[in-house]
Amino acid sequence: MVTARYYPYLGGIETHVREIGKRIVALGHHVTVITTDTSRRLPEREIDDGINVKRVKAWPKNRDYYLSPQLYREITQTDCDIVHFQGWHTLVPLIGMLAAIRRGIPFVLTFHSGGHSSPLRNAIRGAQISILKPLAARANRLIGVSESEAERFSQEMGLNREQFVVVPPIGASLPAPSKPPVVDPHLIVSLGRLEHYKGHHRAIEAFPALLKRVPDARLQIIGFGPYESELRALVDRLKLNHAISIVSIPGSEQQRLYDLLRSAGLVILLSEYEAYPAAVLEALSAQRPVLVTDTSGLRELAQKGFCRSIALRANAEMIADAIVEELAKGHQPTAVTLPNWNECTDQLLEVYQTVLDWNSGLPIDTHIVS
């Protein structure tokens, strides 16, 4: 597998690659992760849970471009049956796919797309897709993390939808509650990284109208990120400090997060784009009602009846109305069973096996580079 970042860095892709990789190893295969290290502080070579990790230098140090000429050399010199590129938004898959094509190695690409708060990044997305398209067209399989992501890239790249398969990228299972959960019917939790596109500011802006109808309503925003100071300034400006708090819960305190989810009267995510809304799925698995925007992977969940959606451009009054209606229901949705890591692993191994059968007929258990 080839990925821009890997453990000990934390994030959705980093966790996915590590959890899948160690399970593939446990099934008797060989897995190598080739990744970059802009810090120059991590080991160039190490074994992590049976995964052979190779780190190459990348530039610049404080940006997420991950330009790495050494990555090209590593892939062209590797001895493997298949390469799995994880993520599309950096220079890593571009350099890596060029190397795989030159070396003649079958490869697959999982997009792992997400939103971005930078107007510049959003503006150049079309150029990125144009550059990526001829390389992605050479992939043996393209993997979407949801139906909406597969449809999006199929249409934007003009590629046959049959070239895509859908494999949810992460598994999850909520631990048992640390104590019997008590639902606070007026507690609203907004989950997600503190970025503009995640829509936390829209929940804040709706709160003055909400408090007129539900005076004891409270909002807890859970996350961390670069938009935190703007969100806090908005809370101050609207004089909502008594009703709204912003809290970061570290990865080492997952039990605390899950207990909070179980106590919420309503969980909301008013994001502009979510390819695979893992946080929403976790809230649903905790049997909490969820309100989302009608877009991307969030729309898929609403269409299946798992949660309620509102228009992406709903104004503050409309958002407040929807929150009031959901709180008044006091309902407990049917629990959603999340895919687990073993299921994700099995699905990816099936993809690898299909690709290898198409190309050479070699068995899957020789050597996989993920």
Secondary structure, 3 states (H helix, E strand, C coil): CEECCCCCCCCHHHHHHHHHHHHHHHCCCCEEEEEEECCCCCCCEEEECCEEEEEEECECCCCCCCECHHHHHHHHHCCCCEEEEECCCCHHHHHHHHHHHHHCCCEEEECCCCCCCCHHHHHCHHHHHHHHHHHHCCCCEEEECCHHHHHHHHHHHCCCHHHEEECCCCCCCCCCCCCCCCCEEEEEEEECCCCHHHCHHHHHHHHHHHHHHCCCCEEEEECCCCCHHHHHHHHHHCCCCCCEEEECCCHHHHHHHHHHHHHEEEEEECCCCCCCCHHHHHHHHCCCCEEEECCHHHHHHHHCCCCEEECCCCCHHHHHHHHHHHHHHCCCCCCCCCCCHHHHHHHHHHHHHHHHHHHCCCCCCCCEEC
